[in-house]
Amino acid sequence: MDKLKSLLKKKDGILTTAEANAVGISNERLRLLVKGGALERVANGIYASHDVLPDKMYFLQKQRPKLIYSHETALFLHNLTDRDPINYSVTVPSGHNNKNIRKDGLRIFYIKPEFYKKDIVIMETIFGHKVSVYGLERTICDCIRSRNQMDIAVVTQALKEYSKRKDKNLSLLMKIAGEFEITKILRGYMEVLL
């Protein structure tokens, strides 16, 4: 029990099966701790102490580290929309097996593997947990690329909010737009707003 308490303290009250196994806590012991009420199983392979607030966004990414929050979810985390996403939007590399991801009700976008890891930032959820999200300018470009799959009002509002921000980086925005071959489309939107 001391090992468990120490591990939970180090991990902010959340641990995976692998982390527990690494310190000698077996899967059977975890099952018994859940049954006895000492732990709560919050997702497949993820356990939490009872004082941890339920943070689905964090739990999903902890369970599936390849998920990068993007599109509407990233807009929300970057404060470019006030719409709290009902289904989280994530990006995975093309060819990634999505069978289990779809079960979680996630909206999945695919990207070539060479673009998948570019411009990832770490942000906090509303519960204070850290998750991987695409950066501000990358998020804008992703939304422009996927504009036919998104609510155009959300995309337009995000662009308006982005244009007002002091921390915007227009040269980075244009660089990413060039890599995604959407420079002309992005310029059309930005000329109206700036």
PyMOL CGO cylinders between C-alpha atoms (Angstrom):
from pymol import cmd
from pymol.cgo import CYLINDER

trace = [
    CYLINDER, 0.00, 0.00, 0.00, 2.92, 2.35, 0.69, 0.3, 1, 1, 1, 1, 1, 1,
    CYLINDER, 2.92, 2.35, 0.69, 4.27, 1.74, -2.83, 0.3, 1, 1, 1, 1, 1, 1,
    CYLINDER, 4.27, 1.74, -2.83, 0.87, 2.62, -4.24, 0.3, 1, 1, 1, 1, 1, 1,
    CYLINDER, 0.87, 2.62, -4.24, 0.49, 5.80, -2.19, 0.3, 1, 1, 1, 1, 1, 1,
    CYLINDER, 0.49, 5.80, -2.19, 4.00, 6.91, -3.12, 0.3, 1, 1, 1, 1, 1, 1,
    CYLINDER, 4.00, 6.91, -3.12, 3.40, 6.23, -6.82, 0.3, 1, 1, 1, 1, 1, 1,
    CYLINDER, 3.40, 6.23, -6.82, 0.02, 8.02, -6.81, 0.3, 1, 1, 1, 1, 1, 1,
    CYLINDER, 0.02, 8.02, -6.81, 1.62, 11.03, -5.12, 0.3, 1, 1, 1, 1, 1, 1,
    CYLINDER, 1.62, 11.03, -5.12, 4.37, 11.18, -7.79, 0.3, 1, 1, 1, 1, 1, 1,
    CYLINDER, 4.37, 11.18, -7.79, 1.85, 10.79, -10.62, 0.3, 1, 1, 1, 1, 1, 1,
    CYLINDER, 1.85, 10.79, -10.62, -0.72, 13.36, -9.40, 0.3, 1, 1, 1, 1, 1, 1,
    CYLINDER, -0.72, 13.36, -9.40, -3.13, 10.61, -8.36, 0.3, 1, 1, 1, 1, 1, 1,
    CYLINDER, -3.13, 10.61, -8.36, -3.19, 8.85, -11.75, 0.3, 1, 1, 1, 1, 1, 1,
    CYLINDER, -3.19, 8.85, -11.75, -1.27, 5.78, -12.86, 0.3, 1, 1, 1, 1, 1, 1,
    CYLINDER, -1.27, 5.78, -12.86, -1.24, 3.24, -15.64, 0.3, 1, 1, 1, 1, 1, 1,
    CYLINDER, -1.24, 3.24, -15.64, -1.09, -0.51, -15.34, 0.3, 1, 1, 1, 1, 1, 1,
    CYLINDER, -1.09, -0.51, -15.34, 2.47, -0.43, -16.72, 0.3, 1, 1, 1, 1, 1, 1,
    CYLINDER, 2.47, -0.43, -16.72, 3.57, 2.11, -14.09, 0.3, 1, 1, 1, 1, 1, 1,
    CYLINDER, 3.57, 2.11, -14.09, 2.05, 0.02, -11.31, 0.3, 1, 1, 1, 1, 1, 1,
    CYLINDER, 2.05, 0.02, -11.31, 3.62, -3.19, -12.67, 0.3, 1, 1, 1, 1, 1, 1,
    CYLINDER, 3.62, -3.19, -12.67, 7.03, -1.48, -12.83, 0.3, 1, 1, 1, 1, 1, 1,
    CYLINDER, 7.03, -1.48, -12.83, 7.03, -1.02, -9.04, 0.3, 1, 1, 1, 1, 1, 1,
    CYLINDER, 7.03, -1.02, -9.04, 5.76, -4.53, -8.32, 0.3, 1, 1, 1, 1, 1, 1,
    CYLINDER, 5.76, -4.53, -8.32, 1.99, -3.98, -8.14, 0.3, 1, 1, 1, 1, 1, 1,
    CYLINDER, 1.99, -3.98, -8.14, 0.37, -6.78, -10.15, 0.3, 1, 1, 1, 1, 1, 1,
    CYLINDER, 0.37, -6.78, -10.15, -2.72, -6.53, -12.34, 0.3, 1, 1, 1, 1, 1, 1,
    CYLINDER, -2.72, -6.53, -12.34, -4.56, -8.76, -9.86, 0.3, 1, 1, 1, 1, 1, 1,
    CYLINDER, -4.56, -8.76, -9.86, -3.60, -6.42, -7.00, 0.3, 1, 1, 1, 1, 1, 1,
    CYLINDER, -3.60, -6.42, -7.00, -4.91, -3.45, -9.01, 0.3, 1, 1, 1, 1, 1, 1,
    CYLINDER, -4.91, -3.45, -9.01, -8.19, -5.29, -9.59, 0.3, 1, 1, 1, 1, 1, 1,
    CYLINDER, -8.19, -5.29, -9.59, -8.51, -5.99, -5.86, 0.3, 1, 1, 1, 1, 1, 1,
    CYLINDER, -8.51, -5.99, -5.86, -7.72, -2.35, -5.00, 0.3, 1, 1, 1, 1, 1, 1,
    CYLINDER, -7.72, -2.35, -5.00, -10.51, -1.23, -7.34, 0.3, 1, 1, 1, 1, 1, 1,
    CYLINDER, -10.51, -1.23, -7.34, -12.91, -3.79, -5.90, 0.3, 1, 1, 1, 1, 1, 1,
    CYLINDER, -12.91, -3.79, -5.90, -11.99, -2.71, -2.36, 0.3, 1, 1, 1, 1, 1, 1,
    CYLINDER, -11.99, -2.71, -2.36, -12.55, 0.97, -3.18, 0.3, 1, 1, 1, 1, 1, 1,
    CYLINDER, -12.55, 0.97, -3.18, -8.94, 2.13, -2.76, 0.3, 1, 1, 1, 1, 1, 1,
    CYLINDER, -8.94, 2.13, -2.76, -8.64, 2.99, -6.47, 0.3, 1, 1, 1, 1, 1, 1,
    CYLINDER, -8.64, 2.99, -6.47, -10.96, 3.84, -9.31, 0.3, 1, 1, 1, 1, 1, 1,
    CYLINDER, -10.96, 3.84, -9.31, -10.52, 2.43, -12.82, 0.3, 1, 1, 1, 1, 1, 1,
    CYLINDER, -10.52, 2.43, -12.82, -11.13, 5.49, -15.01, 0.3, 1, 1, 1, 1, 1, 1,
    CYLINDER, -11.13, 5.49, -15.01, -10.23, 3.96, -18.38, 0.3, 1, 1, 1, 1, 1, 1,
    CYLINDER, -10.23, 3.96, -18.38, -8.74, 0.79, -19.76, 0.3, 1, 1, 1, 1, 1, 1,
    CYLINDER, -8.74, 0.79, -19.76, -5.32, 0.52, -18.10, 0.3, 1, 1, 1, 1, 1, 1,
    CYLINDER, -5.32, 0.52, -18.10, -5.66, 3.79, -16.14, 0.3, 1, 1, 1, 1, 1, 1,
    CYLINDER, -5.66, 3.79, -16.14, -6.38, 4.10, -12.43, 0.3, 1, 1, 1, 1, 1, 1,
    CYLINDER, -6.38, 4.10, -12.43, -6.90, 7.11, -10.21, 0.3, 1, 1, 1, 1, 1, 1,
    CYLINDER, -6.90, 7.11, -10.21, -7.31, 7.92, -6.56, 0.3, 1, 1, 1, 1, 1, 1,
    CYLINDER, -7.31, 7.92, -6.56, -10.80, 9.08, -5.61, 0.3, 1, 1, 1, 1, 1, 1,
    CYLINDER, -10.80, 9.08, -5.61, -9.75, 12.70, -5.10, 0.3, 1, 1, 1, 1, 1, 1,
    CYLINDER, -9.75, 12.70, -5.10, -8.77, 13.14, -8.78, 0.3, 1, 1, 1, 1, 1, 1,
    CYLINDER, -8.77, 13.14, -8.78, -11.28, 15.04, -10.89, 0.3, 1, 1, 1, 1, 1, 1,
    CYLINDER, -11.28, 15.04, -10.89, -12.47, 13.13, -13.99, 0.3, 1, 1, 1, 1, 1, 1,
    CYLINDER, -12.47, 13.13, -13.99, -10.51, 14.55, -16.94, 0.3, 1, 1, 1, 1, 1, 1,
    CYLINDER, -10.51, 14.55, -16.94, -11.55, 12.57, -20.01, 0.3, 1, 1, 1, 1, 1, 1,
    CYLINDER, -11.55, 12.57, -20.01, -9.24, 14.55, -22.30, 0.3, 1, 1, 1, 1, 1, 1,
    CYLINDER, -9.24, 14.55, -22.30, -6.21, 13.66, -20.18, 0.3, 1, 1, 1, 1, 1, 1,
    CYLINDER, -6.21, 13.66, -20.18, -7.25, 10.03, -19.64, 0.3, 1, 1, 1, 1, 1, 1,
    CYLINDER, -7.25, 10.03, -19.64, -7.76, 9.46, -23.38, 0.3, 1, 1, 1, 1, 1, 1,
    CYLINDER, -7.76, 9.46, -23.38, -4.33, 10.78, -24.24, 0.3, 1, 1, 1, 1, 1, 1,
    CYLINDER, -4.33, 10.78, -24.24, -2.67, 8.87, -21.41, 0.3, 1, 1, 1, 1, 1, 1,
    CYLINDER, -2.67, 8.87, -21.41, -4.33, 5.71, -22.69, 0.3, 1, 1, 1, 1, 1, 1,
    CYLINDER, -4.33, 5.71, -22.69, -3.45, 6.46, -26.35, 0.3, 1, 1, 1, 1, 1, 1,
    CYLINDER, -3.45, 6.46, -26.35, -0.31, 8.63, -26.50, 0.3, 1, 1, 1, 1, 1, 1,
    CYLINDER, -0.31, 8.63, -26.50, -0.39, 8.88, -30.33, 0.3, 1, 1, 1, 1, 1, 1,
    CYLINDER, -0.39, 8.88, -30.33, -3.45, 11.13, -30.15, 0.3, 1, 1, 1, 1, 1, 1,
    CYLINDER, -3.45, 11.13, -30.15, -2.72, 14.82, -30.65, 0.3, 1, 1, 1, 1, 1, 1,
    CYLINDER, -2.72, 14.82, -30.65, -5.62, 17.15, -29.90, 0.3, 1, 1, 1, 1, 1, 1,
    CYLINDER, -5.62, 17.15, -29.90, -6.43, 19.25, -32.96, 0.3, 1, 1, 1, 1, 1, 1,
    CYLINDER, -6.43, 19.25, -32.96, -9.12, 21.17, -34.84, 0.3, 1, 1, 1, 1, 1, 1,
    CYLINDER, -9.12, 21.17, -34.84, -12.11, 22.19, -32.64, 0.3, 1, 1, 1, 1, 1, 1,
    CYLINDER, -12.11, 22.19, -32.64, -10.52, 20.76, -29.49, 0.3, 1, 1, 1, 1, 1, 1,
    CYLINDER, -10.52, 20.76, -29.49, -7.29, 22.67, -30.08, 0.3, 1, 1, 1, 1, 1, 1,
    CYLINDER, -7.29, 22.67, -30.08, -9.30, 25.83, -30.85, 0.3, 1, 1, 1, 1, 1, 1,
    CYLINDER, -9.30, 25.83, -30.85, -10.97, 25.45, -27.45, 0.3, 1, 1, 1, 1, 1, 1,
    CYLINDER, -10.97, 25.45, -27.45, -7.67, 24.89, -25.62, 0.3, 1, 1, 1, 1, 1, 1,
    CYLINDER, -7.67, 24.89, -25.62, -6.12, 27.91, -27.39, 0.3, 1, 1, 1, 1, 1, 1,
    CYLINDER, -6.12, 27.91, -27.39, -9.13, 30.07, -26.44, 0.3, 1, 1, 1, 1, 1, 1,
    CYLINDER, -9.13, 30.07, -26.44, -10.09, 30.65, -30.08, 0.3, 1, 1, 1, 1, 1, 1,
    CYLINDER, -10.09, 30.65, -30.08, -13.64, 29.38, -29.52, 0.3, 1, 1, 1, 1, 1, 1,
    CYLINDER, -13.64, 29.38, -29.52, -15.98, 29.27, -26.57, 0.3, 1, 1, 1, 1, 1, 1,
    CYLINDER, -15.98, 29.27, -26.57, -17.66, 26.08, -27.78, 0.3, 1, 1, 1, 1, 1, 1,
    CYLINDER, -17.66, 26.08, -27.78, -16.71, 23.24, -25.48, 0.3, 1, 1, 1, 1, 1, 1,
    CYLINDER, -16.71, 23.24, -25.48, -16.19, 20.27, -27.82, 0.3, 1, 1, 1, 1, 1, 1,
    CYLINDER, -16.19, 20.27, -27.82, -18.69, 17.45, -27.30, 0.3, 1, 1, 1, 1, 1, 1,
    CYLINDER, -18.69, 17.45, -27.30, -16.53, 14.95, -29.18, 0.3, 1, 1, 1, 1, 1, 1,
    CYLINDER, -16.53, 14.95, -29.18, -12.82, 15.61, -29.04, 0.3, 1, 1, 1, 1, 1, 1,
    CYLINDER, -12.82, 15.61, -29.04, -10.97, 16.08, -32.34, 0.3, 1, 1, 1, 1, 1, 1,
    CYLINDER, -10.97, 16.08, -32.34, -7.64, 14.29, -32.63, 0.3, 1, 1, 1, 1, 1, 1,
    CYLINDER, -7.64, 14.29, -32.63, -5.03, 13.80, -35.31, 0.3, 1, 1, 1, 1, 1, 1,
    CYLINDER, -5.03, 13.80, -35.31, -3.12, 10.57, -35.87, 0.3, 1, 1, 1, 1, 1, 1,
    CYLINDER, -3.12, 10.57, -35.87, -0.61, 9.60, -38.54, 0.3, 1, 1, 1, 1, 1, 1,
    CYLINDER, -0.61, 9.60, -38.54, -2.03, 8.09, -41.75, 0.3, 1, 1, 1, 1, 1, 1,
    CYLINDER, -2.03, 8.09, -41.75, -2.21, 4.31, -41.48, 0.3, 1, 1, 1, 1, 1, 1,
    CYLINDER, -2.21, 4.31, -41.48, -2.73, 4.35, -37.71, 0.3, 1, 1, 1, 1, 1, 1,
    CYLINDER, -2.73, 4.35, -37.71, -5.20, 1.71, -36.52, 0.3, 1, 1, 1, 1, 1, 1,
    CYLINDER, -5.20, 1.71, -36.52, -8.28, 3.64, -35.40, 0.3, 1, 1, 1, 1, 1, 1,
    CYLINDER, -8.28, 3.64, -35.40, -10.63, 0.80, -34.44, 0.3, 1, 1, 1, 1, 1, 1,
    CYLINDER, -10.63, 0.80, -34.44, -10.46, 1.39, -30.69, 0.3, 1, 1, 1, 1, 1, 1,
    CYLINDER, -10.46, 1.39, -30.69, -10.22, 5.18, -31.05, 0.3, 1, 1, 1, 1, 1, 1,
    CYLINDER, -10.22, 5.18, -31.05, -13.60, 5.38, -32.78, 0.3, 1, 1, 1, 1, 1, 1,
    CYLINDER, -13.60, 5.38, -32.78, -15.19, 3.52, -29.83, 0.3, 1, 1, 1, 1, 1, 1,
    CYLINDER, -15.19, 3.52, -29.83, -14.34, 6.50, -27.64, 0.3, 1, 1, 1, 1, 1, 1,
    CYLINDER, -14.34, 6.50, -27.64, -16.38, 8.83, -29.86, 0.3, 1, 1, 1, 1, 1, 1,
    CYLINDER, -16.38, 8.83, -29.86, -13.40, 10.83, -31.05, 0.3, 1, 1, 1, 1, 1, 1,
    CYLINDER, -13.40, 10.83, -31.05, -13.40, 12.74, -34.32, 0.3, 1, 1, 1, 1, 1, 1,
    CYLINDER, -13.40, 12.74, -34.32, -10.30, 11.52, -36.14, 0.3, 1, 1, 1, 1, 1, 1,
    CYLINDER, -10.30, 11.52, -36.14, -8.21, 13.42, -38.68, 0.3, 1, 1, 1, 1, 1, 1,
    CYLINDER, -8.21, 13.42, -38.68, -5.28, 11.86, -40.50, 0.3, 1, 1, 1, 1, 1, 1,
    CYLINDER, -5.28, 11.86, -40.50, -2.03, 13.48, -41.56, 0.3, 1, 1, 1, 1, 1, 1,
    CYLINDER, -2.03, 13.48, -41.56, 1.05, 12.29, -43.41, 0.3, 1, 1, 1, 1, 1, 1,
    CYLINDER, 1.05, 12.29, -43.41, 3.60, 10.93, -40.91, 0.3, 1, 1, 1, 1, 1, 1,
    CYLINDER, 3.60, 10.93, -40.91, 6.13, 13.66, -41.82, 0.3, 1, 1, 1, 1, 1, 1,
    CYLINDER, 6.13, 13.66, -41.82, 3.67, 16.35, -40.63, 0.3, 1, 1, 1, 1, 1, 1,
    CYLINDER, 3.67, 16.35, -40.63, 2.29, 14.46, -37.62, 0.3, 1, 1, 1, 1, 1, 1,
    CYLINDER, 2.29, 14.46, -37.62, 4.90, 15.50, -35.02, 0.3, 1, 1, 1, 1, 1, 1,
    CYLINDER, 4.90, 15.50, -35.02, 5.35, 19.09, -36.23, 0.3, 1, 1, 1, 1, 1, 1,
    CYLINDER, 5.35, 19.09, -36.23, 4.34, 22.00, -33.97, 0.3, 1, 1, 1, 1, 1, 1,
    CYLINDER, 4.34, 22.00, -33.97, 3.13, 20.05, -30.94, 0.3, 1, 1, 1, 1, 1, 1,
    CYLINDER, 3.13, 20.05, -30.94, 2.79, 22.03, -27.72, 0.3, 1, 1, 1, 1, 1, 1,
    CYLINDER, 2.79, 22.03, -27.72, 1.87, 20.99, -24.20, 0.3, 1, 1, 1, 1, 1, 1,
    CYLINDER, 1.87, 20.99, -24.20, -1.19, 22.69, -22.73, 0.3, 1, 1, 1, 1, 1, 1,
    CYLINDER, -1.19, 22.69, -22.73, -3.31, 22.25, -19.63, 0.3, 1, 1, 1, 1, 1, 1,
    CYLINDER, -3.31, 22.25, -19.63, -6.86, 20.97, -19.63, 0.3, 1, 1, 1, 1, 1, 1,
    CYLINDER, -6.86, 20.97, -19.63, -9.48, 22.78, -17.54, 0.3, 1, 1, 1, 1, 1, 1,
    CYLINDER, -9.48, 22.78, -17.54, -8.59, 20.30, -14.77, 0.3, 1, 1, 1, 1, 1, 1,
    CYLINDER, -8.59, 20.30, -14.77, -4.89, 21.24, -14.87, 0.3, 1, 1, 1, 1, 1, 1,
    CYLINDER, -4.89, 21.24, -14.87, -3.51, 18.12, -16.57, 0.3, 1, 1, 1, 1, 1, 1,
    CYLINDER, -3.51, 18.12, -16.57, -0.99, 18.43, -19.39, 0.3, 1, 1, 1, 1, 1, 1,
    CYLINDER, -0.99, 18.43, -19.39, -1.93, 17.18, -22.88, 0.3, 1, 1, 1, 1, 1, 1,
    CYLINDER, -1.93, 17.18, -22.88, -0.33, 17.34, -26.34, 0.3, 1, 1, 1, 1, 1, 1,
    CYLINDER, -0.33, 17.34, -26.34, -2.01, 19.77, -28.72, 0.3, 1, 1, 1, 1, 1, 1,
    CYLINDER, -2.01, 19.77, -28.72, -1.02, 21.33, -32.01, 0.3, 1, 1, 1, 1, 1, 1,
    CYLINDER, -1.02, 21.33, -32.01, 0.29, 24.87, -31.69, 0.3, 1, 1, 1, 1, 1, 1,
    CYLINDER, 0.29, 24.87, -31.69, -1.74, 27.99, -32.38, 0.3, 1, 1, 1, 1, 1, 1,
    CYLINDER, -1.74, 27.99, -32.38, -0.69, 28.53, -36.00, 0.3, 1, 1, 1, 1, 1, 1,
    CYLINDER, -0.69, 28.53, -36.00, -0.79, 24.83, -36.83, 0.3, 1, 1, 1, 1, 1, 1,
    CYLINDER, -0.79, 24.83, -36.83, -4.33, 24.66, -35.46, 0.3, 1, 1, 1, 1, 1, 1,
    CYLINDER, -4.33, 24.66, -35.46, -5.43, 27.52, -37.72, 0.3, 1, 1, 1, 1, 1, 1,
    CYLINDER, -5.43, 27.52, -37.72, -3.90, 25.77, -40.75, 0.3, 1, 1, 1, 1, 1, 1,
    CYLINDER, -3.90, 25.77, -40.75, -5.49, 22.43, -39.80, 0.3, 1, 1, 1, 1, 1, 1,
    CYLINDER, -5.49, 22.43, -39.80, -8.89, 24.12, -39.63, 0.3, 1, 1, 1, 1, 1, 1,
    CYLINDER, -8.89, 24.12, -39.63, -8.40, 25.78, -43.02, 0.3, 1, 1, 1, 1, 1, 1,
    CYLINDER, -8.40, 25.78, -43.02, -7.31, 22.43, -44.53, 0.3, 1, 1, 1, 1, 1, 1,
    CYLINDER, -7.31, 22.43, -44.53, -10.38, 20.71, -43.06, 0.3, 1, 1, 1, 1, 1, 1,
    CYLINDER, -10.38, 20.71, -43.06, -12.83, 23.62, -43.52, 0.3, 1, 1, 1, 1, 1, 1,
    CYLINDER, -12.83, 23.62, -43.52, -15.28, 21.43, -45.48, 0.3, 1, 1, 1, 1, 1, 1,
    CYLINDER, -15.28, 21.43, -45.48, -15.52, 19.02, -42.53, 0.3, 1, 1, 1, 1, 1, 1,
    CYLINDER, -15.52, 19.02, -42.53, -16.03, 21.73, -39.92, 0.3, 1, 1, 1, 1, 1, 1,
    CYLINDER, -16.03, 21.73, -39.92, -18.66, 24.29, -39.04, 0.3, 1, 1, 1, 1, 1, 1,
    CYLINDER, -18.66, 24.29, -39.04, -17.61, 27.33, -41.09, 0.3, 1, 1, 1, 1, 1, 1,
    CYLINDER, -17.61, 27.33, -41.09, -18.87, 29.65, -38.33, 0.3, 1, 1, 1, 1, 1, 1,
    CYLINDER, -18.87, 29.65, -38.33, -16.38, 28.06, -35.90, 0.3, 1, 1, 1, 1, 1, 1,
    CYLINDER, -16.38, 28.06, -35.90, -13.52, 28.44, -38.39, 0.3, 1, 1, 1, 1, 1, 1,
    CYLINDER, -13.52, 28.44, -38.39, -14.42, 32.08, -39.14, 0.3, 1, 1, 1, 1, 1, 1,
    CYLINDER, -14.42, 32.08, -39.14, -14.73, 32.95, -35.44, 0.3, 1, 1, 1, 1, 1, 1,
    CYLINDER, -14.73, 32.95, -35.44, -11.37, 31.28, -34.71, 0.3, 1, 1, 1, 1, 1, 1,
    CYLINDER, -11.37, 31.28, -34.71, -9.70, 33.31, -37.45, 0.3, 1, 1, 1, 1, 1, 1,
    CYLINDER, -9.70, 33.31, -37.45, -11.22, 36.52, -36.06, 0.3, 1, 1, 1, 1, 1, 1,
    CYLINDER, -11.22, 36.52, -36.06, -10.00, 35.67, -32.56, 0.3, 1, 1, 1, 1, 1, 1,
    CYLINDER, -10.00, 35.67, -32.56, -6.54, 34.73, -33.88, 0.3, 1, 1, 1, 1, 1, 1,
    CYLINDER, -6.54, 34.73, -33.88, -6.24, 38.06, -35.75, 0.3, 1, 1, 1, 1, 1, 1,
    CYLINDER, -6.24, 38.06, -35.75, -6.85, 39.95, -32.46, 0.3, 1, 1, 1, 1, 1, 1,
    CYLINDER, -6.85, 39.95, -32.46, -4.19, 38.07, -30.47, 0.3, 1, 1, 1, 1, 1, 1,
    CYLINDER, -4.19, 38.07, -30.47, -0.95, 39.72, -29.49, 0.3, 1, 1, 1, 1, 1, 1,
    CYLINDER, -0.95, 39.72, -29.49, 0.89, 36.37, -29.46, 0.3, 1, 1, 1, 1, 1, 1,
    CYLINDER, 0.89, 36.37, -29.46, 0.06, 35.52, -33.08, 0.3, 1, 1, 1, 1, 1, 1,
    CYLINDER, 0.06, 35.52, -33.08, 2.97, 34.71, -35.36, 0.3, 1, 1, 1, 1, 1, 1,
    CYLINDER, 2.97, 34.71, -35.36, 1.97, 35.51, -38.94, 0.3, 1, 1, 1, 1, 1, 1,
    CYLINDER, 1.97, 35.51, -38.94, 5.30, 34.42, -40.43, 0.3, 1, 1, 1, 1, 1, 1,
    CYLINDER, 5.30, 34.42, -40.43, 4.98, 30.98, -38.79, 0.3, 1, 1, 1, 1, 1, 1,
    CYLINDER, 4.98, 30.98, -38.79, 1.35, 30.81, -39.92, 0.3, 1, 1, 1, 1, 1, 1,
    CYLINDER, 1.35, 30.81, -39.92, 2.36, 31.46, -43.53, 0.3, 1, 1, 1, 1, 1, 1,
    CYLINDER, 2.36, 31.46, -43.53, 5.26, 28.98, -43.29, 0.3, 1, 1, 1, 1, 1, 1,
    CYLINDER, 5.26, 28.98, -43.29, 2.93, 26.20, -42.10, 0.3, 1, 1, 1, 1, 1, 1,
    CYLINDER, 2.93, 26.20, -42.10, 0.33, 27.19, -44.71, 0.3, 1, 1, 1, 1, 1, 1,
    CYLINDER, 0.33, 27.19, -44.71, 3.03, 26.83, -47.36, 0.3, 1, 1, 1, 1, 1, 1,
    CYLINDER, 3.03, 26.83, -47.36, 3.94, 23.35, -46.13, 0.3, 1, 1, 1, 1, 1, 1,
    CYLINDER, 3.94, 23.35, -46.13, 0.26, 22.34, -46.30, 0.3, 1, 1, 1, 1, 1, 1,
    CYLINDER, 0.26, 22.34, -46.30, -0.21, 24.10, -49.67, 0.3, 1, 1, 1, 1, 1, 1,
    CYLINDER, -0.21, 24.10, -49.67, -3.07, 26.30, -48.43, 0.3, 1, 1, 1, 1, 1, 1,
    CYLINDER, -3.07, 26.30, -48.43, -1.34, 29.70, -48.64, 0.3, 1, 1, 1, 1, 1, 1,
    CYLINDER, -1.34, 29.70, -48.64, -3.76, 31.15, -51.21, 0.3, 1, 1, 1, 1, 1, 1,
    CYLINDER, -3.76, 31.15, -51.21, -6.85, 30.02, -49.26, 0.3, 1, 1, 1, 1, 1, 1,
    CYLINDER, -6.85, 30.02, -49.26, -5.45, 31.31, -45.97, 0.3, 1, 1, 1, 1, 1, 1,
    CYLINDER, -5.45, 31.31, -45.97, -4.56, 34.69, -47.53, 0.3, 1, 1, 1, 1, 1, 1,
    CYLINDER, -4.56, 34.69, -47.53, -8.15, 35.02, -48.77, 0.3, 1, 1, 1, 1, 1, 1,
    CYLINDER, -8.15, 35.02, -48.77, -9.44, 34.60, -45.21, 0.3, 1, 1, 1, 1, 1, 1,
    CYLINDER, -9.44, 34.60, -45.21, -6.77, 36.77, -43.58, 0.3, 1, 1, 1, 1, 1, 1,
    CYLINDER, -6.77, 36.77, -43.58, -7.11, 39.70, -46.02, 0.3, 1, 1, 1, 1, 1, 1,
    CYLINDER, -7.11, 39.70, -46.02, -10.71, 40.09, -44.93, 0.3, 1, 1, 1, 1, 1, 1,
    CYLINDER, -10.71, 40.09, -44.93, -9.79, 40.02, -41.24, 0.3, 1, 1, 1, 1, 1, 1,
    CYLINDER, -9.79, 40.02, -41.24, -6.54, 42.02, -41.05, 0.3, 1, 1, 1, 1, 1, 1,
]
cmd.load_cgo(trace, "trace")
